């Protein structure tokens, strides 16, 4: 089972609550902030980007921050699963309301829940907008999670630099916006059952990079020389608003290195060769995969090609640890709780994995209250074994290949490849999610050779 995440002590972080600067007014956060603001309290992203923050605005328009509400899978998951589930089960009300706290925060603050569908082009489509982030002063409580950020809209905007006020707004330096805790207000999430269904910032906080002084921004909002405003000063360290992450192929490729080697270099048909694969997460400061782990799948596929071009699939050797069944691909069905929002009480489920049987899957399974595997994070009560890659973690896998008697002489090339998929294909097919969401992305691969003798 997944260990319980600690309540990280942040007493040493003086910016957790900056409400004293707001005349000690009662500013609500998290669920309590629903309906406490108006759309008119916030500038639109286009207003910010038209004449002043032009380059940063264009970066934002290509990021997932600008698509948190309109992205096809998010729309489908929300309107076909979350909203109807909440309508059928009052205990799931958080799914209908709380999703918007991070995916359409201004709509949430305005009480526009559920918001109009994206095709209505309402202000919910602004998703995670400029003015939302730059009006956040801190967060409420001990741990950042479930949109417990505190937003105080107005002429004062918060960022990495103070001073240099413009006609449009006052600038106040904020250490909080430069902290990983800021990211954690949305990239950590508890389900209604108290399960940490997202814990990216907590994973990072427990890892080696945080101890060395890194922050989320150092990978996802890199520095570059330039201007943050068209008429402003040139700085050597302007944060780029790229937010490249799990949806960016360039960010995912190369995340894990892998190398494969055999225990012998020459063999005859009928002999057994054992291949060892070493996989090393050399890129992420949190676990891989992270975030919406219920949707995402990372797996290793190993195959051998003989001298005549015939391909042989090599299943991974079992290790025997508790819960390993969810980490080896098979033909099992899962996700039966989708039948609740879909109005199908006898829904049998769909293929759990959708990858070649016997491949190793690096995942953490989510389970509903009935103990069934789920992709509905709001309906998650417990977890399976956490078999993901931690920061700087190496995993060792083996595949034992009994060479067929008919194997032709010559080189046998064995390749181990690691793949990443944003959504299980069977779910994408069921819900008519665009194919791009379920397309496998090759993270890395490596090959070795064994000479087959006459």
C-alpha positions, -999 to +999 in steps of 0.1 A: +000+000+000+011+035-006+025+052+025+007+081+040+022+114+030+034+134+060+020+168+069+051+188+059+060+214+085+061+247+068+065+269+099+098+281+086+081+295+055+069+330+065+047+335+034+022+307+041-003+333+051+002+369+040-032+381+050-018+407+074-010+428+044-046+426+034-059+444+065-066+410+081-097+407+059-112+372+059-102+357+026-114+322+020-095+294+004-102+259-009-138+247-009-149+277+011-138+301-016-166+289-040-187+319-051-167+345-031-156+365-062-168+378-095-154+373-129-150+410-132-125+409-103-099+394-127-083+406-159-085+383-189-053+368-202-057+386-234-058+419-216-024+410-200-010+399-233-022+424-258+003+452-253+025+444-223+033+408-216+031+398-252+058+371-253+048+355-220+012+355-231+021+336-263+040+310-242+011+306-219-014+301-248+006+270-259+008+255-223-015+232-206-022+260-181-042+277-208-060+244-216-067+231-181-105+234-187-107+231-225-083+202-231-103+174-247-097+147-221-103+170-192-136+181-207-147+145-213-136+133-179-154+162-162-187+162-181-191+125-188-178+111-155-173+137-127-205+157-131-229+128-135-212+109-107-217+139-084-253+141-095-259+105-086-240+105-054-240+136-031-208+123-014-191+131-048-201+167-049-164+176-047-160+162-081-184+186-096-172+217-077-136+210-067-123+201-102-128+237-111-107+250-082-076+240-103-090+236-138-111+267-140-103+286-108-119+320-118-152+302-126-149+284-093-144+317-074-174+332-093-196+303-083-201+293-119-202+255-112-204+235-133-192+260-159-206+261-194-190+236-218-159+249-236-178+255-268-198+282-251-166+302-248-173+315-213-146+328-191-141+294-177-121+288-208-094+310-194-084+279-174-054+288-151-050+325-161-024+351-155-044+371-131-053+342-109-017+332-103-004+367-099-030+376-072-022+346-050-007+357-017-002+323+001-022+293+011-044+283+040-034+255+064-003+234+069+000+216+035-007+230+000-034+209-016-069+210-031-066+246-044-061+261-009-044+291-024-055+325-013-063+349-041-067+387-035-075+404-068-069+440-073-043+465-085-014+448-067+001+419-086+026+395-071+057+381-089+095+375-086+104+412-085+090+442-066+089+478-076+088+492-111+050+499-108+032+503-141+001+524-148-019+492-148-008+476-116+015+477-086+042+451-083+050+433-051+077+407-047+064+374-036+086+346-023+056+324-023+051+325-061+087+313-064+082+284-041+073+248-048+045+251-022+027+274-046+026+246-072+015+222-045-018+240-040-030+223-072-005+196-078-014+179-045-049+166-041-069+145-017-100+126-027-132+128-006-119+096+011-087+114+022-064+096-003-036+116-019-046+111-055-021+137-066+011+143-046+036+157-071+048+185-049+049+163-018+070+137-038+093+165-048+096+178-013+106+144+000+132+139-028+168+148-033+163+179-055+143+198-029+170+191-004+195+206-028+176+238-032+158+232-064+122+243-070+095+231-095+101+262-115+137+253-123+125+226-147+090+238-156+095+276-158+132+279-169+152+311-168+162+330-199+174+365-206+147+389-218+119+411-208+088+401-189+070+432-203+074+447-237+083+481-224+101+469-193+137+463-184+159+435-197+167+409-171+191+379-172+165+356-155+130+360-168+109+330-160+096+314-192+059+305-189+062+272-208+050+249-180+062+219-201+055+186-184+036+154-188+018+165-220+051+176-237+068+148-257+101+167-254+099+167-217+090+130-214+115+116-238+147+105-221+133+108-186+144+072-179+176+057-192+178+020-197+204-005-206+200-042-213+227-070-212+227-108-214+244-132-189+261-149-219+271-137-253+270-170-272+243-196-270+228-226-288+191-231-295+175-247-265+197-229-240+184-202-216+196-167-216+189-142-189+187-105-198+190-078-172+176-043-177+187-014-156+164+016-157+174+049-141+152+080-136+178+107-143+154+136-151+124+141-128+125+156-093+093+138-084+081+103-093+076+092-129+048+090-138+032+116-115+001+137-113-029+119-128-013+085-121-047+068-125-048+077-162-011+074-171+008+043-179+045+037-183+057+002-194+087-017-206+085-040-236+113-064-245+116-083-277+142-103-296+147-103-333+166-133-348+188-134-379+158-141-402+138-112-388+114-132-367+103-113-335+100-130-301+083-112-271+101-116-238+078-113-208+093-098-176+103-121-148+081-119-117+097-106-085+070-118-061+063-086-042+028-079-028+006-063-053+028-072-082-002-083-103-011-047-111+025-041-124+025-069-150+003-064-180-025-090-185-060-094-199-079-083-167-109-060-169-111-029-146-126+005-141-161-009-134-170+021-113-173+041-145-207+024-148-220+048-121-217+080-141-224+063-174-257+049-160-246+013-165-250-006-132-237-038-147-208-023-165-182-051-169-152-027-172-127-024-200-092-037-205-070-027-175-038-022-194-040-024-231-003-033-236+013-066-244+007-092-217+038-098-196+052-063-200+063-046-168+041-016-158+055+012-136+024+025-119+004+029-087-031+014-090-060+035-076-089+015-060-125+025-054-144+019-021-152-016-034-115-024-040-118-022-078-092-005-099-104+030-110-094+060-131-119+082-112-096+099-088-125+114-068-137+079-062-104+066-049-102+052-014-069+032-015-039+024-035-019-006-048+018-010-046+037+022-057+060+008-084+069+041-101+103+056-106+114+079-078+139+107-084+173+093-092+160+058-086+173+028-105+151-004-110+164-037-122+142-060-143+151-094-158+137-114-187+146-151-190+144-164-226+144-201-234+158-201-269+135-220-293+150-251-309+142-236-343+161-204-337+184-197-367+221-192-362+234-156-363+229-125-342+199-123-319+192-086-312+173-080-280+157-045-274+142-031-243+120-001-248+101+021-223+068+037-233+046+063-219+009+069-225-012+097-211-044+076-211-053+039-211-064+031-246-094+011-237-108+041-218-100+065-246-119+042-270-149+039-246-152+076-241-143+087-277-112+106-265-091+118-294-065+092-304-036+115-296-043+111-259-036+074-260-007+073-285+023+056-270+054+077-267+088+060-266+107+073-237+139+054-244+153+021-257+185+001-258+196-031-276+221-059-270+232-089-291+236-126-284+253-148-311+233-180-318+255-208-327+249-237-351 
